Amino acid sequence: MINLLRKLELHETAKDISMSGIDLGTTRTRILCKSVAKNTSLKCLSLNRKIIEDEVGEDLAKMLLYNDFIRKIELESNKLGPHTAKAFADVIRYNL
């Protein structure tokens, strides 16, 4: 995880990253959001089956307010809910 954060900071990541096999949890997901928000090399982030809670889903949406380079985020099988949905809707409305 530390290596990935360093590469995100230096804009040296692959275009597609899957967090498969990495136990993120709330704190690590929020740290990841802050790093991705500033990154310009990442285009697709897969966070499937990470048990991401609704409140952290809001951070994922807010990350897109600062990152214009992400084209796809995969969030299948997480615990996202209405707060995340509203946050993503707000980001989409802002970016229109």
N, C-alpha and C positions, 0 to 999 in steps of 0.2 A: 504494500500500500504506500509506503514512504517513497519507493522508487517511482510509482505512478504519479504521486503528487509532485515530485520533483520534475518529471517530464511534462506534466501539465503546466507547471510554472514556467518552464523553458520553451513551451510550445513545440515540443518534440514528440508528441504522442502519435500513435497510429490514428488513421481517420476513424476507425471503428474500434471501440473497446467494450468488452463484455466483462462484467464483474462476477461472472460465474465462478463459484468455488471460493469466493471471498466473503467472509462474514463481516458485514458492514455495521449493523446496528445504527442507532440514532445519531450518535456523536460522529462516527466516521462518515455517515451519509451527509451530514451537514458540512463537514470539512471538505468532502468531495465536491459538494455544491459550490462552495466558495472558490475552489480551485478551477472548476470547470467554467464558472462565470467569467473568468479572466482569460481563458484559453482560446486560441484561434486555430488550432490544428485539428481538434476533435470534431467529427461530423455526426457520429452515431454513438450513443451510449446505451448499453443494455443493462438494465437493472431488474431483470426478471427474477421472480421468486426470492426477493431479498427481505420480505416481511416488513416493508416500509410502511409506517403508520401514516395516517391522514395528515397529522400536523407537519411531518417531515416532507410529505408530498407538496405542501405549500412552498417549502424551500426550493424544491425542484422546479416548480413553476417560476418562482421569482428569479431563479438562476438565468432563465431565458430572457429576462428583461435586460441583462447585461451581456449576454452572449448571442451574437447574431450569426454565428457559424454553425451551431448545432442544427441539424436537419431532421434528426430522428432520435426519440427517446423511447426505449422499450420498457414498459412497466407492468408487464403481465404478472398476475398472481401475487399482488401485494395487498396490503390492507388500506388502500386508498379510499376516500369517501367524499362527502359533499364539500369539505373545505378545500381539498385538492382540486376537485372539479371547478369550483368557483375561481380558485387562483389561476388555473390554466385558462379559463374563459376570460378572465381579466387580462392576462398576458396576450391572448389572441386579439382581444379588442384593442389593446394598446398598440399592437404591431400592425394593425390594419391600416 
